[in-house]
């Protein structure tokens, strides 16, 4: 059987919250040995919400699945020395360090590469100058909150999903693989810098919003659940549910008209209003009219009737679901989908965990693995990575320099 | 000088919209030769909004920066043969195909690997079964729109940012580098499968929301611009601006109290209400009270006064900006930041373009490169990749099998 594609990589991770842990987990879920180190007692994210009914963080195990965990007293010189040895440890696929801790002092790249000259280090910061920024503070600066929400809302509206963190985590994984590839070919390690505000603002540009603001001088107005520049809107069904309908392409628009039997109405609309509904622009311009014409069709049907009517028609649509409905009703979010397994997380219980969305078919999909307990692998890591003897490891535990799982 | 880290990679991309083009662009911005092929006249995204004042898509050039472009008649057998030859072309770093086109018929993995046995192919789909799904239809299913918006809003609220697409693009880049790494070591190519709904639902799980729904049975309620499980909220300033304030960590909470001189009020609040404001939980429980106590401080100050007061204090905060304000006011989104360059996009004009947020320091940051014109590199690619003669290329143009830039 083929091994997982990154099975020979070892990544040391010093992290908290979303982006850096997600970057490490992306690599772990493709087979890498990812060792997260934390201050004894846990880092800043150890109690982050959401919580289990018993008060344990569900966030921490969510973002650290498939890793090993070591607890170290990072304030003690001997603890720092241990972490430095882990980061600089030998082996072709080792010597990779991912962190969103301040990359200065003992964690500066130049200090760490004295331990291993070809170190690959990905240093994640809030802003390019190293100053702090979190998803919740950078998102307001991007422009998206002012473009989000009902038309009559007078205030900007934040995203609940920490999207910039999530995008940044993926970029960290890409950057590490690119730098490790370069090292394999040339022997040269390097520092990778990655700032959250750069991730966010680059994406604003990638999506054309910077050019639009610069060239046009106007901001697109917030527009509820309408799609920008094409037709897309949400509709209520007669059983209290809602669906999102999208007609981005001509094919989707034709399918929607056919199933809802509205072609003749829209032909009439074109004649009366002059909107060219065969173009994305025209459908966007007429979006309120289109929505009003389609609304009765949805109001006369249940979600199941909508689902049946749209099956295999080419209509692009989806139901709105709460998190609870996602888990209870959607087979794609269940063990019917090989992405998910029900796994016991010690101290919390058994629940549905995802593996990597990437299925690299040579090795096959690695089933979801649980997160470690904080310090679960302290002893093992000191032995198998640093080669310490049982007596030395015992002394470190006794001195409080390291700790195991409690 | 060190070459860009992926300078020896060649990726053939058959794509439209966000996720697949972004995956290819992520690799192009690290130096890969990414060739996007399109149907003559352009794909489904060729006119996607936002548009320039002259009506050109700003979206398309945003997501295809630094690539080469070839226009081919994909309906003609000879056109398909040319694309097949591009995908299967020889070279150690070639033989990589990224697509969100249906991976069947002539674009099926098994058909393509007859041209190159070690082909690495990343096939992106909407759902794992290959059925269609776009960001705007999968987002409603995740649970986030029901958790987004003002407390009194009765309907779900979509994200304007296609976050799942953006996350998926990063995963595609990671998956390709992982598979190419495996191929370098073993000679074995492989198919990578990646579904948008898997990307979305995995992230819902990673953030603890699946576990919360399963174990707790309750959905968190929408909560405006409050942070979940800690203190974070937005405030108006006296000059009509707004700021987001976050006190996730104890240090941030202390800094916020110190600058706003509210310690004694919050001490009193603890005594009266019993909220333990030293914990994230306690601050979340008291969030409305905390916001009410802080509000007058912001209402008495301008954005600049807030900025000055918070400078170097450790308070975690950020201003809300429209897209226009981001471009006009924020030095991080300007040529002062090496991420950005002002580049002329032919047919549109000069505007601010981002390069890769990843700075791999060995080679240094590659400045932002513009997008190709559709078909700009048709002739060049037929020559330098497929080795066709001038006469053969001329015949393909004459027959309408390929087209250049218009």
Contacts between the chains, C-beta under 8 A, distances in Angstrom:
chain1	res1	chain2	res2	distance
A	2	B	182	7.9
A	2	B	186	7.6
A	2	B	188	7.0
A	5	B	178	4.4
A	5	B	179	6.3
A	5	B	181	6.6
A	5	B	182	4.4
A	6	B	178	5.8
A	6	B	181	7.5
A	18	B	207	7.6
A	22	B	206	6.7
A	25	B	206	7.2
A	26	B	171	7.3
A	26	B	174	6.1
A	30	B	174	7.7
A	30	B	178	5.3
A	44	B	248	7.5
A	44	B	249	5.3
A	47	B	280	6.3
A	47	B	281	7.8
A	48	B	229	6.6
A	48	B	230	7.9
A	48	B	280	7.5
A	49	B	208	7.6
A	49	B	228	5.5
A	49	B	229	2.4
A	49	B	230	7.1
A	49	B	280	7.2
A	49	B	284	7.3
A	50	B	207	7.9
A	50	B	208	4.4
A	50	B	209	6.5
A	50	B	211	7.3
A	50	B	212	4.0
A	50	B	216	7.9
A	50	B	220	7.0
A	50	B	228	7.3
A	50	B	229	6.8
A	51	B	212	7.8
A	51	B	229	7.3
A	52	B	211	7.1
A	52	B	212	7.8
A	52	B	215	5.4
A	52	B	216	7.4
A	53	B	215	5.9
A	53	B	216	5.7
A	57	B	208	7.4
A	58	B	208	3.4
A	58	B	211	4.3
A	58	B	212	5.6
A	58	B	215	7.5
A	59	B	207	6.5
A	59	B	208	4.3
A	61	B	208	7.7
A	61	B	211	7.8
A	62	B	205	6.4
A	62	B	206	4.7
A	62	B	207	5.8
A	62	B	208	4.4
A	62	B	211	6.9
A	63	B	206	5.7
A	63	B	207	7.6
A	65	B	206	7.7
A	127	B	332	6.6
A	128	B	332	7.0
A	128	B	337	6.2
A	128	B	339	7.3
A	132	B	314	7.9
A	132	B	316	6.3
A	133	B	316	7.9
A	133	B	318	7.0
A	134	B	246	6.0
A	134	B	248	6.8
A	134	B	316	6.1
A	136	B	227	5.9
A	136	B	232	5.3
A	136	B	244	6.2
A	136	B	246	5.0
A	136	B	248	7.9
A	137	B	244	5.5
A	137	B	246	5.7
A	137	B	316	5.7
A	137	B	317	5.9
A	137	B	318	3.5
A	138	B	318	6.1
A	139	B	244	7.7
A	139	B	318	8.0
A	140	B	234	7.3
A	140	B	242	7.5
A	140	B	243	7.5
A	140	B	244	4.5
A	140	B	318	5.0
A	140	B	319	6.5
A	140	B	320	4.2
A	140	B	321	7.0
A	141	B	318	5.3
A	141	B	319	6.3
A	141	B	320	7.3
A	141	B	321	5.0
A	141	B	326	6.2
A	141	B	330	6.2
A	141	B	332	8.0
A	142	B	161	8.0
A	142	B	321	7.5
A	142	B	323	7.9
A	142	B	326	6.5
A	143	B	321	6.0
A	143	B	322	5.3
A	143	B	323	3.5
A	143	B	324	7.6
A	143	B	325	7.5
A	143	B	326	5.1
A	144	B	160	5.6
A	144	B	161	5.2
A	145	B	225	7.9
A	145	B	320	6.0
A	146	B	320	6.4
A	146	B	321	7.5
A	146	B	322	4.7
A	146	B	323	7.7
A	147	B	160	4.9
A	147	B	322	7.8
A	147	B	323	7.2
A	148	B	148	8.0
A	148	B	157	7.3
A	148	B	159	7.0
A	148	B	160	5.0
A	149	B	149	6.7
A	149	B	150	7.7
A	149	B	157	6.5
A	150	B	149	7.7
A	150	B	153	6.9
A	150	B	157	7.5
A	153	B	150	6.9
A	155	B	225	7.5
A	155	B	234	7.0
A	155	B	242	6.8
A	156	B	225	7.6
A	156	B	234	6.9
A	156	B	242	6.0
A	156	B	320	4.7
A	157	B	148	7.3
A	157	B	149	6.5
A	157	B	150	7.4
A	157	B	157	7.4
A	157	B	224	7.7
A	157	B	225	6.7
A	158	B	225	4.6
A	158	B	234	7.4
A	158	B	244	7.2
A	159	B	148	7.0
A	159	B	159	6.0
A	159	B	161	6.9
A	159	B	163	7.5
A	160	B	144	5.6
A	160	B	147	4.9
A	160	B	148	5.0
A	160	B	222	8.0
A	160	B	228	7.1
A	161	B	144	5.2
A	161	B	159	7.0
A	161	B	163	5.8
A	161	B	203	7.6
A	161	B	207	7.7
A	162	B	207	7.6
A	163	B	159	7.5
A	163	B	161	5.8
A	163	B	163	3.7
A	163	B	166	7.0
A	163	B	167	7.5
A	166	B	163	7.0
A	166	B	167	5.1
A	166	B	203	5.9
A	167	B	163	7.5
A	167	B	166	5.1
A	167	B	167	5.8
A	167	B	170	6.0
A	168	B	357	7.7
A	169	B	170	7.9
A	170	B	167	6.0
A	170	B	169	7.9
A	170	B	170	2.7
A	170	B	171	5.6
A	170	B	173	7.5
A	170	B	174	6.2
A	171	B	26	7.4
A	171	B	170	5.6
A	171	B	357	6.0
A	171	B	358	5.7
A	173	B	170	7.5
A	173	B	174	4.5
A	174	B	26	6.1
A	174	B	30	7.7
A	174	B	170	6.2
A	174	B	173	4.5
A	174	B	174	5.0
A	174	B	177	6.4
A	174	B	358	7.0
A	175	B	358	4.3
A	175	B	360	6.5
A	177	B	174	6.4
A	177	B	177	3.9
A	177	B	178	6.3
A	177	B	181	6.7
A	178	B	5	4.4
A	178	B	6	5.8
A	178	B	30	5.3
A	178	B	177	6.3
A	178	B	358	7.5
A	178	B	360	6.4
A	179	B	5	6.3
A	179	B	360	5.7
A	179	B	362	7.6
A	180	B	181	7.8
A	181	B	5	6.5
A	181	B	6	7.5
A	181	B	177	6.7
A	181	B	180	7.8
A	181	B	181	6.4
A	182	B	2	7.9
A	182	B	5	4.4
A	182	B	360	7.5
A	182	B	362	6.6
A	184	B	184	7.7
A	186	B	2	7.6
A	188	B	2	7.0
A	188	B	362	5.6
A	189	B	362	7.9
A	190	B	360	5.9
A	190	B	361	5.2
A	190	B	362	3.8
A	191	B	361	4.7
A	192	B	358	6.2
A	192	B	359	6.8
A	192	B	360	5.4
A	192	B	361	7.1
A	193	B	358	7.9
A	193	B	359	4.2
A	193	B	361	6.7
A	194	B	357	6.0
A	194	B	358	5.7
A	194	B	359	7.1
A	195	B	357	7.0
A	197	B	332	5.2
A	198	B	332	7.6
A	198	B	337	7.3
A	198	B	339	4.9
A	198	B	354	7.6
A	198	B	357	4.1
A	199	B	357	4.6
A	201	B	326	7.1
A	201	B	330	7.8
A	201	B	332	6.3
A	201	B	333	4.8
A	201	B	337	8.0
A	201	B	339	7.2
A	201	B	340	7.9
A	201	B	354	6.6
A	202	B	339	6.3
A	202	B	354	3.7
A	202	B	355	7.6
A	202	B	356	7.5
A	202	B	357	4.8
A	203	B	161	7.6
A	203	B	166	5.9
A	204	B	323	6.8
A	204	B	326	6.7
A	204	B	333	7.6
A	205	B	62	6.4
A	205	B	340	7.6
A	205	B	352	6.7
A	205	B	353	6.1
A	205	B	354	4.3
A	206	B	22	6.7
A	206	B	25	7.2
A	206	B	62	4.7
A	206	B	63	5.7
A	206	B	65	7.7
A	206	B	354	6.8
A	207	B	18	7.6
A	207	B	50	7.9
A	207	B	59	6.6
A	207	B	62	5.8
A	207	B	63	7.6
A	207	B	161	7.7
A	207	B	162	7.6
A	208	B	49	7.6
A	208	B	50	4.4
A	208	B	57	7.4
A	208	B	58	3.4
A	208	B	59	4.3
A	208	B	61	7.7
A	208	B	62	4.4
A	209	B	50	6.5
A	209	B	323	4.9
A	210	B	323	7.1
A	210	B	326	7.4
A	210	B	327	5.7
A	210	B	333	7.0
A	210	B	351	6.8
A	210	B	352	5.4
A	210	B	353	7.9
A	210	B	354	7.8
A	211	B	50	7.3
A	211	B	52	7.1
A	211	B	58	4.3
A	211	B	61	7.8
A	211	B	62	6.9
A	211	B	345	7.8
A	211	B	348	7.3
A	211	B	351	4.5
A	211	B	352	7.6
A	211	B	353	8.0
A	212	B	50	4.0
A	212	B	51	7.8
A	212	B	52	7.8
A	212	B	58	5.6
A	212	B	323	6.9
A	213	B	322	7.8
A	213	B	323	4.2
A	213	B	324	4.6
A	213	B	326	7.1
A	213	B	327	4.6
A	213	B	328	8.0
A	214	B	327	5.5
A	214	B	351	4.7
A	214	B	352	6.2
A	215	B	52	5.4
A	215	B	53	5.9
A	215	B	58	7.5
A	215	B	348	7.3
A	215	B	349	5.9
A	215	B	351	6.0
A	216	B	50	7.9
A	216	B	52	7.4
A	216	B	53	5.7
A	217	B	324	7.1
A	218	B	324	7.4
A	219	B	322	4.6
A	219	B	323	5.1
A	219	B	324	5.0
A	220	B	50	7.0
A	220	B	323	7.6
A	222	B	160	8.0
A	224	B	157	7.7
A	225	B	145	7.9
A	225	B	155	7.6
A	225	B	156	7.6
A	225	B	157	6.8
A	225	B	158	4.6
A	227	B	136	5.9
A	228	B	49	5.5
A	228	B	50	7.3
A	228	B	160	7.1
A	229	B	48	6.6
A	229	B	49	2.4
A	229	B	50	6.8
A	229	B	51	7.3
A	230	B	48	7.9
A	230	B	49	7.1
A	232	B	136	5.3
A	234	B	140	7.3
A	234	B	155	7.0
A	234	B	156	6.9
A	234	B	158	7.4
A	242	B	140	7.5
A	242	B	155	6.8
A	242	B	156	6.0
A	243	B	140	7.5
A	244	B	136	6.2
A	244	B	137	5.5
A	244	B	139	7.7
A	244	B	140	4.5
A	244	B	158	7.2
A	246	B	134	6.0
A	246	B	136	5.0
A	246	B	137	5.7
A	248	B	44	7.5
A	248	B	134	6.8
A	248	B	136	7.9
A	249	B	44	5.3
A	279	B	47	7.9
A	280	B	47	6.2
A	280	B	48	7.5
A	280	B	49	7.3
A	281	B	47	7.8
A	284	B	49	7.3
A	314	B	132	7.8
A	316	B	132	6.3
A	316	B	133	7.9
A	316	B	134	6.1
A	316	B	137	5.7
A	317	B	137	5.9
A	318	B	133	7.0
A	318	B	137	3.5
A	318	B	138	6.1
A	318	B	139	8.0
A	318	B	140	5.1
A	318	B	141	5.3
A	319	B	140	6.5
A	319	B	141	6.3
A	320	B	140	4.2
A	320	B	141	7.4
A	320	B	145	6.0
A	320	B	146	6.4
A	320	B	156	4.7
A	321	B	140	6.9
A	321	B	141	5.0
A	321	B	142	7.4
A	321	B	143	6.0
A	321	B	146	7.5
A	322	B	143	5.4
A	322	B	146	4.7
A	322	B	147	7.8
A	322	B	213	7.8
A	322	B	219	4.6
A	323	B	142	7.9
A	323	B	143	3.5
A	323	B	146	7.7
A	323	B	147	7.2
A	323	B	204	6.8
A	323	B	209	4.9
A	323	B	210	7.1
A	323	B	212	6.9
A	323	B	213	4.2
A	323	B	219	5.2
A	323	B	220	7.6
A	324	B	143	7.7
A	324	B	213	4.6
A	324	B	217	7.1
A	324	B	218	7.4
A	324	B	219	5.0
A	325	B	143	7.5
A	326	B	141	6.2
A	326	B	142	6.5
A	326	B	143	5.1
A	326	B	201	7.1
A	326	B	204	6.7
A	326	B	210	7.5
A	326	B	213	7.1
A	327	B	210	5.7
A	327	B	213	4.6
A	327	B	214	5.5
A	328	B	213	8.0
A	330	B	141	6.2
A	330	B	201	7.8
A	332	B	127	6.6
A	332	B	128	7.0
A	332	B	141	8.0
A	332	B	197	5.2
A	332	B	198	7.7
A	332	B	201	6.3
A	333	B	201	4.8
A	333	B	204	7.6
A	333	B	210	7.0
A	337	B	128	6.2
A	337	B	198	7.3
A	337	B	201	8.0
A	339	B	128	7.3
A	339	B	198	4.9
A	339	B	201	7.2
A	339	B	202	6.3
A	340	B	201	7.9
A	340	B	205	7.6
A	345	B	211	7.8
A	348	B	211	7.3
A	348	B	215	7.3
A	349	B	215	5.9
A	351	B	210	6.8
A	351	B	211	4.5
A	351	B	214	4.8
A	351	B	215	6.0
A	352	B	205	6.7
A	352	B	210	5.4
A	352	B	211	7.6
A	352	B	214	6.2
A	353	B	205	6.2
A	353	B	210	7.9
A	353	B	211	8.0
A	354	B	198	7.6
A	354	B	201	6.7
A	354	B	202	3.8
A	354	B	205	4.3
A	354	B	206	6.8
A	354	B	210	7.8
A	355	B	202	7.6
A	356	B	202	7.5
A	357	B	168	7.7
A	357	B	171	6.0
A	357	B	194	6.0
A	357	B	195	7.0
A	357	B	198	4.1
A	357	B	199	4.6
A	357	B	202	4.8
A	358	B	171	5.7
A	358	B	174	7.0
A	358	B	175	4.3
A	358	B	178	7.5
A	358	B	192	6.2
A	358	B	193	7.9
A	358	B	194	5.7
A	359	B	192	6.8
A	359	B	193	4.2
A	359	B	194	7.1
A	360	B	175	6.5
A	360	B	178	6.4
A	360	B	179	5.7
A	360	B	182	7.5
A	360	B	190	5.9
A	360	B	192	5.4
A	361	B	190	5.2
A	361	B	191	4.7
A	361	B	192	7.0
A	361	B	193	6.6
A	362	B	179	7.6
A	362	B	182	6.6
A	362	B	188	5.6
A	362	B	189	7.9
A	362	B	190	3.8
